[in-house]
């Protein structure tokens, strides 16, 4: 892909030149990718700034008539979609971001401009940047090794250029370039995990205190059961079942509510940063959370169960 700063309805906007029906494109939020030379895809923020919507048209131009042949006259393009654009481009210059910029077909360049920009040496006619999507089953490490081999070959091709054309060009393999919005979110780090741990600790303490209070409040009932023949283990099991029922009820009500609210909050967050709202539910992790909650509930019931099993039947029932 190549980059430029074009005029869209009179506003300077960073754009990425692409080809119709490109196999690798930025994620589409609405509409469809560029499929013809008279179409354009915009970032959601740029679309809002232009006061346009999908289906409208915009006028795109580049340069001025005095810059001919490096000049694209005002050309009307149809907005066919919105996309989450990558935060890539020329260093220290205006570049696309998640909601800013546009995808413009390379065919918008007039033949004279294309001929003027084309170098006599084919080594210098490649794109400024190439996005790679790994095939299914290819690990990131294997994909990076393969791309590094290509980059090494490309750098050698540059180094083989005549000294008049070689200006230190090279081909580099870059890791995933996260936009500022994602980097800012990543700085939160383990804060959500700490918050979840604190909430779980508070719930565990509340459950333990509730069970202990329940055992103290029902000492007479426990003593009567003990007098009727229940063993220490059976009395402790009564408390364990009480804890299990409480945890199970909380899980049955809380897990669906948590999944629903989590999806809603993520979709809201994704829309705010112009990301693809692709919320997923890790079913296996949720199952582990439910089973872990039941196991923790039984563990918390151990101390109250021990207290219940040691209830002195004679002392409690002496007043009867």
ChimeraX commands (.cxc) that place a marker at each C-alpha (Angstrom):
marker #1 position 0.00,0.00,0.00 radius 0.5
marker #1 position 1.03,3.59,-0.63 radius 0.5
marker #1 position 0.14,6.67,1.40 radius 0.5
marker #1 position -0.74,10.27,0.57 radius 0.5
marker #1 position -2.53,13.32,1.93 radius 0.5
marker #1 position -5.43,14.01,-0.41 radius 0.5
marker #1 position -8.16,16.63,-0.42 radius 0.5
marker #1 position -11.59,15.15,0.31 radius 0.5
marker #1 position -14.35,17.74,-0.03 radius 0.5
marker #1 position -11.69,20.37,0.62 radius 0.5
marker #1 position -10.31,18.75,3.80 radius 0.5
marker #1 position -6.76,17.40,3.91 radius 0.5
marker #1 position -7.14,13.72,4.78 radius 0.5
marker #1 position -4.57,10.93,4.98 radius 0.5
marker #1 position -5.46,8.17,2.54 radius 0.5
marker #1 position -4.19,4.71,1.68 radius 0.5
marker #1 position -4.09,3.71,-1.96 radius 0.5
marker #1 position -5.48,0.25,-2.52 radius 0.5
marker #1 position -6.66,-1.91,-5.37 radius 0.5
marker #1 position -10.27,-3.03,-5.88 radius 0.5
marker #1 position -11.06,-6.44,-4.41 radius 0.5
marker #1 position -7.80,-6.45,-2.43 radius 0.5
marker #1 position -7.29,-9.71,-0.52 radius 0.5
marker #1 position -6.04,-7.92,2.62 radius 0.5
marker #1 position -7.99,-4.84,3.67 radius 0.5
marker #1 position -8.65,-3.02,6.94 radius 0.5
marker #1 position -11.64,-4.39,8.88 radius 0.5
marker #1 position -14.90,-3.08,7.45 radius 0.5
marker #1 position -17.33,-1.57,9.98 radius 0.5
marker #1 position -20.18,-0.94,7.55 radius 0.5
marker #1 position -20.82,-1.31,3.84 radius 0.5
marker #1 position -18.18,-3.14,1.81 radius 0.5
marker #1 position -14.53,-2.69,0.70 radius 0.5
marker #1 position -13.43,-0.80,-2.41 radius 0.5
marker #1 position -14.60,-2.81,-5.43 radius 0.5
marker #1 position -14.21,-0.27,-8.24 radius 0.5
marker #1 position -12.18,2.80,-9.15 radius 0.5
marker #1 position -15.11,5.14,-8.40 radius 0.5
marker #1 position -15.50,4.04,-4.75 radius 0.5
marker #1 position -13.98,5.11,-1.45 radius 0.5
marker #1 position -14.04,3.78,2.12 radius 0.5
marker #1 position -13.67,6.28,4.97 radius 0.5
marker #1 position -12.92,6.13,8.67 radius 0.5
marker #1 position -15.96,6.72,10.86 radius 0.5
marker #1 position -14.54,9.93,12.36 radius 0.5
marker #1 position -13.69,11.33,8.92 radius 0.5
marker #1 position -17.16,10.42,7.66 radius 0.5
marker #1 position -18.68,12.36,10.56 radius 0.5
marker #1 position -16.38,15.37,9.96 radius 0.5
marker #1 position -17.45,15.48,6.32 radius 0.5
marker #1 position -21.12,15.26,7.35 radius 0.5
marker #1 position -21.60,12.37,4.95 radius 0.5
marker #1 position -22.96,8.85,5.20 radius 0.5
marker #1 position -22.48,5.62,3.29 radius 0.5
marker #1 position -24.00,6.02,-0.17 radius 0.5
marker #1 position -23.12,9.72,-0.51 radius 0.5
marker #1 position -20.40,11.03,-2.80 radius 0.5
marker #1 position -17.27,13.07,-2.07 radius 0.5
marker #1 position -14.82,14.93,-4.30 radius 0.5
marker #1 position -11.22,13.76,-4.04 radius 0.5
marker #1 position -8.21,15.60,-5.46 radius 0.5
marker #1 position -4.44,15.70,-5.02 radius 0.5
marker #1 position -2.14,18.62,-5.67 radius 0.5
marker #1 position -2.86,21.54,-7.94 radius 0.5
marker #1 position -2.85,21.97,-11.72 radius 0.5
marker #1 position 0.56,23.64,-11.43 radius 0.5
marker #1 position 1.93,20.34,-10.03 radius 0.5
marker #1 position 1.09,18.42,-13.21 radius 0.5
marker #1 position 1.73,15.57,-13.86 radius 0.5
marker #1 position 1.67,14.86,-10.09 radius 0.5
marker #1 position -1.94,15.98,-9.95 radius 0.5
marker #1 position -5.29,14.27,-9.51 radius 0.5
marker #1 position -8.12,16.54,-10.66 radius 0.5
marker #1 position -11.31,16.68,-8.57 radius 0.5
marker #1 position -12.86,13.24,-8.90 radius 0.5
marker #1 position -16.22,12.22,-7.52 radius 0.5
marker #1 position -16.19,8.94,-5.56 radius 0.5
marker #1 position -19.02,7.03,-3.90 radius 0.5
marker #1 position -18.68,6.23,-0.20 radius 0.5
marker #1 position -19.30,2.47,-0.01 radius 0.5
marker #1 position -18.30,1.76,3.57 radius 0.5
marker #1 position -16.45,2.65,6.76 radius 0.5
marker #1 position -13.41,0.86,8.11 radius 0.5
marker #1 position -11.04,0.67,11.06 radius 0.5
marker #1 position -7.90,2.06,9.45 radius 0.5
marker #1 position -4.36,1.09,10.50 radius 0.5
marker #1 position -2.18,3.64,12.27 radius 0.5
marker #1 position 0.60,3.53,9.67 radius 0.5
marker #1 position 2.13,6.00,7.29 radius 0.5
marker #1 position 5.00,8.39,6.82 radius 0.5
marker #1 position 6.87,9.32,10.00 radius 0.5
marker #1 position 6.22,12.80,11.43 radius 0.5
marker #1 position 3.42,13.40,8.95 radius 0.5
marker #1 position -0.33,13.15,8.83 radius 0.5
marker #1 position -1.28,9.49,8.76 radius 0.5
marker #1 position -4.42,7.38,9.12 radius 0.5
marker #1 position -5.68,6.17,12.48 radius 0.5
marker #1 position -8.55,3.96,13.58 radius 0.5
marker #1 position -11.30,6.40,12.66 radius 0.5
marker #1 position -9.42,8.90,10.51 radius 0.5
marker #1 position -8.50,8.65,6.84 radius 0.5
marker #1 position -9.73,6.79,3.81 radius 0.5
marker #1 position -9.11,3.96,1.37 radius 0.5
marker #1 position -8.81,5.27,-2.19 radius 0.5
marker #1 position -8.44,3.10,-5.32 radius 0.5
marker #1 position -5.01,3.40,-6.93 radius 0.5
marker #1 position -6.79,3.65,-10.29 radius 0.5
marker #1 position -7.73,7.23,-9.43 radius 0.5
marker #1 position -4.22,8.28,-10.48 radius 0.5
marker #1 position -4.17,9.61,-14.08 radius 0.5
marker #1 position -1.89,7.72,-16.50 radius 0.5
marker #1 position 0.46,10.72,-16.77 radius 0.5
marker #1 position 0.95,10.80,-13.01 radius 0.5
marker #1 position 1.48,7.06,-12.87 radius 0.5
marker #1 position 4.11,7.20,-15.63 radius 0.5
marker #1 position 5.91,10.12,-13.98 radius 0.5
marker #1 position 6.13,8.41,-10.59 radius 0.5
marker #1 position 7.26,5.10,-12.00 radius 0.5
marker #1 position 11.02,4.61,-11.67 radius 0.5
marker #1 position 13.16,3.21,-14.52 radius 0.5
marker #1 position 14.55,0.61,-12.13 radius 0.5
marker #1 position 11.77,-1.87,-11.16 radius 0.5
marker #1 position 13.33,-2.40,-7.71 radius 0.5
marker #1 position 12.14,1.07,-6.71 radius 0.5
marker #1 position 8.51,0.61,-7.79 radius 0.5
marker #1 position 7.26,-1.49,-4.89 radius 0.5
marker #1 position 4.67,-0.36,-2.37 radius 0.5
marker #1 position 5.72,1.63,0.67 radius 0.5
marker #1 position 4.22,-0.96,3.03 radius 0.5
marker #1 position 2.76,-4.45,2.72 radius 0.5
marker #1 position 0.22,-5.93,5.12 radius 0.5
marker #1 position 0.46,-9.67,5.65 radius 0.5
marker #1 position -2.24,-12.03,6.89 radius 0.5
marker #1 position -0.98,-15.45,7.94 radius 0.5
marker #1 position -2.71,-18.57,6.70 radius 0.5
marker #1 position -4.59,-20.76,9.13 radius 0.5
marker #1 position -2.20,-23.09,10.90 radius 0.5
marker #1 position 0.87,-20.86,10.45 radius 0.5
marker #1 position 2.31,-19.80,13.80 radius 0.5
marker #1 position 3.42,-16.17,14.30 radius 0.5
marker #1 position 7.02,-17.32,14.76 radius 0.5
marker #1 position 7.03,-19.28,11.50 radius 0.5
marker #1 position 5.34,-16.44,9.65 radius 0.5
marker #1 position 7.86,-13.93,10.96 radius 0.5
marker #1 position 10.79,-16.15,9.88 radius 0.5
marker #1 position 9.33,-16.41,6.38 radius 0.5
marker #1 position 8.75,-12.66,6.14 radius 0.5
marker #1 position 12.26,-11.97,7.41 radius 0.5
marker #1 position 13.69,-14.06,4.58 radius 0.5
marker #1 position 11.71,-11.99,2.08 radius 0.5
marker #1 position 12.84,-8.77,3.78 radius 0.5
marker #1 position 16.48,-9.85,3.65 radius 0.5
marker #1 position 16.18,-10.57,-0.07 radius 0.5
marker #1 position 14.52,-7.19,-0.62 radius 0.5
marker #1 position 17.26,-5.34,1.23 radius 0.5
marker #1 position 19.92,-7.09,-0.85 radius 0.5
marker #1 position 18.07,-6.00,-3.99 radius 0.5
marker #1 position 18.23,-2.40,-2.79 radius 0.5
marker #1 position 21.92,-2.69,-1.95 radius 0.5
marker #1 position 22.58,-3.97,-5.48 radius 0.5
marker #1 position 21.24,-0.74,-7.00 radius 0.5
marker #1 position 23.68,1.70,-8.63 radius 0.5
marker #1 position 25.13,4.18,-6.16 radius 0.5
marker #1 position 23.14,6.97,-7.79 radius 0.5
marker #1 position 19.87,5.22,-6.88 radius 0.5
marker #1 position 20.74,3.60,-3.56 radius 0.5
marker #1 position 19.98,5.86,-0.60 radius 0.5
marker #1 position 19.98,3.42,2.30 radius 0.5
marker #1 position 16.68,1.80,1.41 radius 0.5
marker #1 position 15.81,-1.42,3.21 radius 0.5
marker #1 position 12.93,-3.80,3.83 radius 0.5
marker #1 position 11.97,-4.27,7.48 radius 0.5
marker #1 position 9.54,-6.63,9.19 radius 0.5
marker #1 position 7.52,-4.73,11.78 radius 0.5
marker #1 position 5.43,-6.21,14.58 radius 0.5
marker #1 position 1.76,-5.39,14.94 radius 0.5
marker #1 position 1.45,-1.61,15.02 radius 0.5
marker #1 position -1.17,-0.83,17.65 radius 0.5
marker #1 position -2.98,2.52,17.33 radius 0.5
marker #1 position -2.77,5.01,20.19 radius 0.5
marker #1 position -6.28,4.07,21.36 radius 0.5
marker #1 position -5.25,0.43,21.79 radius 0.5
marker #1 position -1.89,1.31,23.36 radius 0.5
marker #1 position -3.66,3.52,25.90 radius 0.5
marker #1 position -5.99,0.66,26.74 radius 0.5
marker #1 position -3.05,-1.75,27.05 radius 0.5
marker #1 position -1.40,0.53,29.64 radius 0.5
marker #1 position -4.14,-0.49,32.05 radius 0.5
marker #1 position -2.22,-3.76,32.28 radius 0.5
marker #1 position -3.37,-6.05,35.06 radius 0.5
marker #1 position -5.76,-3.53,36.64 radius 0.5
marker #1 position -8.92,-5.43,35.57 radius 0.5
marker #1 position -7.46,-8.67,36.99 radius 0.5
marker #1 position -6.68,-6.92,40.30 radius 0.5
marker #1 position -10.19,-5.48,40.43 radius 0.5
marker #1 position -11.71,-8.89,39.73 radius 0.5
marker #1 position -9.52,-10.48,42.40 radius 0.5
marker #1 position -10.56,-7.84,44.92 radius 0.5
marker #1 position -14.23,-8.37,44.09 radius 0.5
marker #1 position -13.84,-12.14,44.42 radius 0.5
marker #1 position -12.06,-11.73,47.75 radius 0.5
marker #1 position -14.85,-9.49,49.02 radius 0.5
marker #1 position -17.53,-11.96,47.90 radius 0.5
marker #1 position -15.64,-14.83,49.52 radius 0.5
marker #1 position -15.34,-12.96,52.82 radius 0.5
marker #1 position -19.03,-12.04,52.71 radius 0.5
marker #1 position -19.99,-15.67,52.09 radius 0.5
marker #1 position -17.80,-16.87,54.95 radius 0.5
marker #1 position -19.25,-14.34,57.40 radius 0.5
marker #1 position -22.79,-15.20,56.28 radius 0.5
marker #1 position -22.19,-18.91,56.89 radius 0.5
marker #1 position -20.65,-18.30,60.32 radius 0.5
marker #1 position -23.58,-16.06,61.29 radius 0.5
marker #1 position -26.01,-18.69,60.02 radius 0.5
marker #1 position -24.33,-21.41,62.10 radius 0.5
marker #1 position -24.45,-19.25,65.25 radius 0.5
marker #1 position -28.09,-18.32,64.64 radius 0.5
marker #1 position -29.10,-21.98,64.12 radius 0.5
marker #1 position -27.12,-23.53,66.96 radius 0.5
marker #1 position -30.31,-24.93,68.48 radius 0.5
marker #1 position -31.34,-26.59,65.19 radius 0.5
marker #1 position -27.85,-28.03,64.73 radius 0.5
marker #1 position -27.81,-29.32,68.30 radius 0.5
marker #1 position -31.19,-30.97,67.78 radius 0.5
marker #1 position -29.94,-32.65,64.58 radius 0.5
marker #1 position -26.87,-33.81,66.43 radius 0.5
marker #1 position -29.04,-35.24,69.21 radius 0.5
marker #1 position -31.09,-37.09,66.60 radius 0.5
marker #1 position -27.94,-38.84,65.38 radius 0.5
marker #1 position -26.28,-36.71,62.71 radius 0.5
marker #1 position -22.53,-37.14,62.71 radius 0.5
marker #1 position -19.93,-34.38,62.62 radius 0.5
marker #1 position -19.40,-34.99,58.90 radius 0.5
marker #1 position -23.13,-34.77,58.15 radius 0.5
marker #1 position -23.46,-31.49,60.06 radius 0.5
marker #1 position -20.52,-30.04,58.14 radius 0.5
marker #1 position -22.16,-31.24,54.91 radius 0.5
marker #1 position -25.29,-29.26,55.77 radius 0.5
marker #1 position -23.21,-26.07,55.83 radius 0.5
marker #1 position -21.39,-27.07,52.66 radius 0.5
marker #1 position -24.70,-27.58,50.86 radius 0.5
marker #1 position -25.92,-24.22,52.09 radius 0.5
marker #1 position -22.80,-22.62,50.63 radius 0.5
marker #1 position -23.14,-24.57,47.37 radius 0.5
marker #1 position -26.75,-23.51,46.88 radius 0.5
marker #1 position -25.86,-19.86,47.53 radius 0.5
marker #1 position -22.91,-19.94,45.10 radius 0.5
marker #1 position -24.88,-21.84,42.45 radius 0.5
marker #1 position -27.76,-19.34,42.63 radius 0.5
marker #1 position -25.30,-16.48,42.31 radius 0.5
marker #1 position -23.57,-18.14,39.35 radius 0.5
marker #1 position -26.83,-18.89,37.55 radius 0.5
marker #1 position -27.92,-15.27,37.90 radius 0.5
marker #1 position -24.55,-13.56,37.70 radius 0.5
marker #1 position -22.79,-15.31,34.81 radius 0.5
marker #1 position -25.47,-14.56,32.15 radius 0.5
marker #1 position -25.81,-11.01,33.47 radius 0.5
marker #1 position -22.03,-10.59,33.40 radius 0.5
marker #1 position -21.76,-11.93,29.86 radius 0.5
marker #1 position -24.56,-9.66,28.63 radius 0.5
marker #1 position -23.23,-6.53,30.35 radius 0.5
marker #1 position -19.67,-7.36,29.30 radius 0.5
marker #1 position -20.68,-7.63,25.63 radius 0.5
marker #1 position -22.64,-4.39,25.85 radius 0.5
marker #1 position -19.77,-2.50,27.46 radius 0.5
marker #1 position -17.24,-3.88,24.97 radius 0.5
marker #1 position -19.40,-2.96,21.98 radius 0.5
marker #1 position -19.86,0.53,23.43 radius 0.5
marker #1 position -16.08,0.86,23.95 radius 0.5
marker #1 position -15.33,-0.46,20.45 radius 0.5
marker #1 position -17.69,2.08,18.86 radius 0.5
marker #1 position -16.02,4.90,20.78 radius 0.5
marker #1 position -12.57,4.06,19.39 radius 0.5
marker #1 position -13.89,3.05,15.93 radius 0.5
marker #1 position -12.84,-0.58,16.34 radius 0.5
marker #1 position -14.62,-3.67,15.10 radius 0.5
marker #1 position -17.16,-4.59,17.82 radius 0.5
marker #1 position -16.38,-8.29,17.58 radius 0.5
marker #1 position -17.24,-9.44,21.10 radius 0.5
marker #1 position -16.52,-13.10,21.86 radius 0.5
marker #1 position -17.59,-15.21,24.81 radius 0.5
marker #1 position -14.93,-17.66,26.06 radius 0.5
marker #1 position -17.30,-20.48,26.97 radius 0.5
marker #1 position -14.59,-22.69,28.45 radius 0.5
marker #1 position -13.30,-19.91,30.70 radius 0.5
marker #1 position -16.82,-19.16,31.90 radius 0.5
marker #1 position -17.28,-22.87,32.72 radius 0.5
marker #1 position -14.04,-22.80,34.71 radius 0.5
marker #1 position -15.23,-19.71,36.58 radius 0.5
marker #1 position -18.48,-21.43,37.55 radius 0.5
marker #1 position -16.73,-24.62,38.69 radius 0.5
marker #1 position -14.09,-22.58,40.51 radius 0.5
marker #1 position -16.79,-20.61,42.33 radius 0.5
marker #1 position -18.43,-23.85,43.51 radius 0.5
marker #1 position -15.09,-25.25,44.68 radius 0.5
marker #1 position -14.25,-22.01,46.50 radius 0.5
marker #1 position -17.70,-21.96,48.10 radius 0.5
marker #1 position -17.13,-25.44,49.54 radius 0.5
marker #1 position -13.67,-24.42,50.73 radius 0.5
marker #1 position -15.09,-21.36,52.49 radius 0.5
marker #1 position -17.71,-23.60,54.13 radius 0.5
marker #1 position -14.99,-25.67,55.81 radius 0.5
marker #1 position -14.57,-23.41,58.87 radius 0.5
marker #1 position -18.30,-22.78,59.49 radius 0.5
marker #1 position -18.89,-26.51,58.91 radius 0.5
marker #1 position -16.30,-27.34,61.57 radius 0.5
marker #1 position -17.99,-24.94,63.98 radius 0.5
marker #1 position -21.37,-26.51,63.23 radius 0.5
marker #1 position -20.06,-30.07,63.74 radius 0.5
marker #1 position -18.68,-29.13,67.17 radius 0.5
marker #1 position -21.95,-27.68,68.43 radius 0.5
marker #1 position -22.42,-29.11,71.99 radius 0.5
marker #1 position -25.87,-30.68,71.90 radius 0.5
marker #1 position -26.20,-31.00,75.68 radius 0.5
marker #1 position -25.24,-27.38,76.37 radius 0.5
marker #1 position -27.61,-25.94,73.79 radius 0.5
marker #1 position -30.55,-28.22,74.63 radius 0.5
marker #1 position -30.16,-28.01,78.38 radius 0.5
marker #1 position -32.78,-25.29,78.61 radius 0.5
marker #1 position -35.37,-27.41,76.75 radius 0.5
marker link #1:1,2 radius 0.2
marker link #1:2,3 radius 0.2
marker link #1:3,4 radius 0.2
marker link #1:4,5 radius 0.2
marker link #1:5,6 radius 0.2
marker link #1:6,7 radius 0.2
marker link #1:7,8 radius 0.2
marker link #1:8,9 radius 0.2
marker link #1:9,10 radius 0.2
marker link #1:10,11 radius 0.2
marker link #1:11,12 radius 0.2
marker link #1:12,13 radius 0.2
marker link #1:13,14 radius 0.2
marker link #1:14,15 radius 0.2
marker link #1:15,16 radius 0.2
marker link #1:16,17 radius 0.2
marker link #1:17,18 radius 0.2
marker link #1:18,19 radius 0.2
marker link #1:19,20 radius 0.2
marker link #1:20,21 radius 0.2
marker link #1:21,22 radius 0.2
marker link #1:22,23 radius 0.2
marker link #1:23,24 radius 0.2
marker link #1:24,25 radius 0.2
marker link #1:25,26 radius 0.2
marker link #1:26,27 radius 0.2
marker link #1:27,28 radius 0.2
marker link #1:28,29 radius 0.2
marker link #1:29,30 radius 0.2
marker link #1:30,31 radius 0.2
marker link #1:31,32 radius 0.2
marker link #1:32,33 radius 0.2
marker link #1:33,34 radius 0.2
marker link #1:34,35 radius 0.2
marker link #1:35,36 radius 0.2
marker link #1:36,37 radius 0.2
marker link #1:37,38 radius 0.2
marker link #1:38,39 radius 0.2
marker link #1:39,40 radius 0.2
marker link #1:40,41 radius 0.2
marker link #1:41,42 radius 0.2
marker link #1:42,43 radius 0.2
marker link #1:43,44 radius 0.2
marker link #1:44,45 radius 0.2
marker link #1:45,46 radius 0.2
marker link #1:46,47 radius 0.2
marker link #1:47,48 radius 0.2
marker link #1:48,49 radius 0.2
marker link #1:49,50 radius 0.2
marker link #1:50,51 radius 0.2
marker link #1:51,52 radius 0.2
marker link #1:52,53 radius 0.2
marker link #1:53,54 radius 0.2
marker link #1:54,55 radius 0.2
marker link #1:55,56 radius 0.2
marker link #1:56,57 radius 0.2
marker link #1:57,58 radius 0.2
marker link #1:58,59 radius 0.2
marker link #1:59,60 radius 0.2
marker link #1:60,61 radius 0.2
marker link #1:61,62 radius 0.2
marker link #1:62,63 radius 0.2
marker link #1:63,64 radius 0.2
marker link #1:64,65 radius 0.2
marker link #1:65,66 radius 0.2
marker link #1:66,67 radius 0.2
marker link #1:67,68 radius 0.2
marker link #1:68,69 radius 0.2
marker link #1:69,70 radius 0.2
marker link #1:70,71 radius 0.2
marker link #1:71,72 radius 0.2
marker link #1:72,73 radius 0.2
marker link #1:73,74 radius 0.2
marker link #1:74,75 radius 0.2
marker link #1:75,76 radius 0.2
marker link #1:76,77 radius 0.2
marker link #1:77,78 radius 0.2
marker link #1:78,79 radius 0.2
marker link #1:79,80 radius 0.2
marker link #1:80,81 radius 0.2
marker link #1:81,82 radius 0.2
marker link #1:82,83 radius 0.2
marker link #1:83,84 radius 0.2
marker link #1:84,85 radius 0.2
marker link #1:85,86 radius 0.2
marker link #1:86,87 radius 0.2
marker link #1:87,88 radius 0.2
marker link #1:88,89 radius 0.2
marker link #1:89,90 radius 0.2
marker link #1:90,91 radius 0.2
marker link #1:91,92 radius 0.2
marker link #1:92,93 radius 0.2
marker link #1:93,94 radius 0.2
marker link #1:94,95 radius 0.2
marker link #1:95,96 radius 0.2
marker link #1:96,97 radius 0.2
marker link #1:97,98 radius 0.2
marker link #1:98,99 radius 0.2
marker link #1:99,100 radius 0.2
marker link #1:100,101 radius 0.2
marker link #1:101,102 radius 0.2
marker link #1:102,103 radius 0.2
marker link #1:103,104 radius 0.2
marker link #1:104,105 radius 0.2
marker link #1:105,106 radius 0.2
marker link #1:106,107 radius 0.2
marker link #1:107,108 radius 0.2
marker link #1:108,109 radius 0.2
marker link #1:109,110 radius 0.2
marker link #1:110,111 radius 0.2
marker link #1:111,112 radius 0.2
marker link #1:112,113 radius 0.2
marker link #1:113,114 radius 0.2
marker link #1:114,115 radius 0.2
marker link #1:115,116 radius 0.2
marker link #1:116,117 radius 0.2
marker link #1:117,118 radius 0.2
marker link #1:118,119 radius 0.2
marker link #1:119,120 radius 0.2
marker link #1:120,121 radius 0.2
marker link #1:121,122 radius 0.2
marker link #1:122,123 radius 0.2
marker link #1:123,124 radius 0.2
marker link #1:124,125 radius 0.2
marker link #1:125,126 radius 0.2
marker link #1:126,127 radius 0.2
marker link #1:127,128 radius 0.2
marker link #1:128,129 radius 0.2
marker link #1:129,130 radius 0.2
marker link #1:130,131 radius 0.2
marker link #1:131,132 radius 0.2
marker link #1:132,133 radius 0.2
marker link #1:133,134 radius 0.2
marker link #1:134,135 radius 0.2
marker link #1:135,136 radius 0.2
marker link #1:136,137 radius 0.2
marker link #1:137,138 radius 0.2
marker link #1:138,139 radius 0.2
marker link #1:139,140 radius 0.2
marker link #1:140,141 radius 0.2
marker link #1:141,142 radius 0.2
marker link #1:142,143 radius 0.2
marker link #1:143,144 radius 0.2
marker link #1:144,145 radius 0.2
marker link #1:145,146 radius 0.2
marker link #1:146,147 radius 0.2
marker link #1:147,148 radius 0.2
marker link #1:148,149 radius 0.2
marker link #1:149,150 radius 0.2
marker link #1:150,151 radius 0.2
marker link #1:151,152 radius 0.2
marker link #1:152,153 radius 0.2
marker link #1:153,154 radius 0.2
marker link #1:154,155 radius 0.2
marker link #1:155,156 radius 0.2
marker link #1:156,157 radius 0.2
marker link #1:157,158 radius 0.2
marker link #1:158,159 radius 0.2
marker link #1:159,160 radius 0.2
marker link #1:160,161 radius 0.2
marker link #1:161,162 radius 0.2
marker link #1:162,163 radius 0.2
marker link #1:163,164 radius 0.2
marker link #1:164,165 radius 0.2
marker link #1:165,166 radius 0.2
marker link #1:166,167 radius 0.2
marker link #1:167,168 radius 0.2
marker link #1:168,169 radius 0.2
marker link #1:169,170 radius 0.2
marker link #1:170,171 radius 0.2
marker link #1:171,172 radius 0.2
marker link #1:172,173 radius 0.2
marker link #1:173,174 radius 0.2
marker link #1:174,175 radius 0.2
marker link #1:175,176 radius 0.2
marker link #1:176,177 radius 0.2
marker link #1:177,178 radius 0.2
marker link #1:178,179 radius 0.2
marker link #1:179,180 radius 0.2
marker link #1:180,181 radius 0.2
marker link #1:181,182 radius 0.2
marker link #1:182,183 radius 0.2
marker link #1:183,184 radius 0.2
marker link #1:184,185 radius 0.2
marker link #1:185,186 radius 0.2
marker link #1:186,187 radius 0.2
marker link #1:187,188 radius 0.2
marker link #1:188,189 radius 0.2
marker link #1:189,190 radius 0.2
marker link #1:190,191 radius 0.2
marker link #1:191,192 radius 0.2
marker link #1:192,193 radius 0.2
marker link #1:193,194 radius 0.2
marker link #1:194,195 radius 0.2
marker link #1:195,196 radius 0.2
marker link #1:196,197 radius 0.2
marker link #1:197,198 radius 0.2
marker link #1:198,199 radius 0.2
marker link #1:199,200 radius 0.2
marker link #1:200,201 radius 0.2
marker link #1:201,202 radius 0.2
marker link #1:202,203 radius 0.2
marker link #1:203,204 radius 0.2
marker link #1:204,205 radius 0.2
marker link #1:205,206 radius 0.2
marker link #1:206,207 radius 0.2
marker link #1:207,208 radius 0.2
marker link #1:208,209 radius 0.2
marker link #1:209,210 radius 0.2
marker link #1:210,211 radius 0.2
marker link #1:211,212 radius 0.2
marker link #1:212,213 radius 0.2
marker link #1:213,214 radius 0.2
marker link #1:214,215 radius 0.2
marker link #1:215,216 radius 0.2
marker link #1:216,217 radius 0.2
marker link #1:217,218 radius 0.2
marker link #1:218,219 radius 0.2
marker link #1:219,220 radius 0.2
marker link #1:220,221 radius 0.2
marker link #1:221,222 radius 0.2
marker link #1:222,223 radius 0.2
marker link #1:223,224 radius 0.2
marker link #1:224,225 radius 0.2
marker link #1:225,226 radius 0.2
marker link #1:226,227 radius 0.2
marker link #1:227,228 radius 0.2
marker link #1:228,229 radius 0.2
marker link #1:229,230 radius 0.2
marker link #1:230,231 radius 0.2
marker link #1:231,232 radius 0.2
marker link #1:232,233 radius 0.2
marker link #1:233,234 radius 0.2
marker link #1:234,235 radius 0.2
marker link #1:235,236 radius 0.2
marker link #1:236,237 radius 0.2
marker link #1:237,238 radius 0.2
marker link #1:238,239 radius 0.2
marker link #1:239,240 radius 0.2
marker link #1:240,241 radius 0.2
marker link #1:241,242 radius 0.2
marker link #1:242,243 radius 0.2
marker link #1:243,244 radius 0.2
marker link #1:244,245 radius 0.2
marker link #1:245,246 radius 0.2
marker link #1:246,247 radius 0.2
marker link #1:247,248 radius 0.2
marker link #1:248,249 radius 0.2
marker link #1:249,250 radius 0.2
marker link #1:250,251 radius 0.2
marker link #1:251,252 radius 0.2
marker link #1:252,253 radius 0.2
marker link #1:253,254 radius 0.2
marker link #1:254,255 radius 0.2
marker link #1:255,256 radius 0.2
marker link #1:256,257 radius 0.2
marker link #1:257,258 radius 0.2
marker link #1:258,259 radius 0.2
marker link #1:259,260 radius 0.2
marker link #1:260,261 radius 0.2
marker link #1:261,262 radius 0.2
marker link #1:262,263 radius 0.2
marker link #1:263,264 radius 0.2
marker link #1:264,265 radius 0.2
marker link #1:265,266 radius 0.2
marker link #1:266,267 radius 0.2
marker link #1:267,268 radius 0.2
marker link #1:268,269 radius 0.2
marker link #1:269,270 radius 0.2
marker link #1:270,271 radius 0.2
marker link #1:271,272 radius 0.2
marker link #1:272,273 radius 0.2
marker link #1:273,274 radius 0.2
marker link #1:274,275 radius 0.2
marker link #1:275,276 radius 0.2
marker link #1:276,277 radius 0.2
marker link #1:277,278 radius 0.2
marker link #1:278,279 radius 0.2
marker link #1:279,280 radius 0.2
marker link #1:280,281 radius 0.2
marker link #1:281,282 radius 0.2
marker link #1:282,283 radius 0.2
marker link #1:283,284 radius 0.2
marker link #1:284,285 radius 0.2
marker link #1:285,286 radius 0.2
marker link #1:286,287 radius 0.2
marker link #1:287,288 radius 0.2
marker link #1:288,289 radius 0.2
marker link #1:289,290 radius 0.2
marker link #1:290,291 radius 0.2
marker link #1:291,292 radius 0.2
marker link #1:292,293 radius 0.2
marker link #1:293,294 radius 0.2
marker link #1:294,295 radius 0.2
marker link #1:295,296 radius 0.2
marker link #1:296,297 radius 0.2
marker link #1:297,298 radius 0.2
marker link #1:298,299 radius 0.2
marker link #1:299,300 radius 0.2
marker link #1:300,301 radius 0.2
marker link #1:301,302 radius 0.2
marker link #1:302,303 radius 0.2
marker link #1:303,304 radius 0.2
marker link #1:304,305 radius 0.2
marker link #1:305,306 radius 0.2
marker link #1:306,307 radius 0.2
marker link #1:307,308 radius 0.2
marker link #1:308,309 radius 0.2
marker link #1:309,310 radius 0.2
marker link #1:310,311 radius 0.2
marker link #1:311,312 radius 0.2
marker link #1:312,313 radius 0.2
marker link #1:313,314 radius 0.2
marker link #1:314,315 radius 0.2
marker link #1:315,316 radius 0.2
marker link #1:316,317 radius 0.2
marker link #1:317,318 radius 0.2
marker link #1:318,319 radius 0.2
marker link #1:319,320 radius 0.2
view
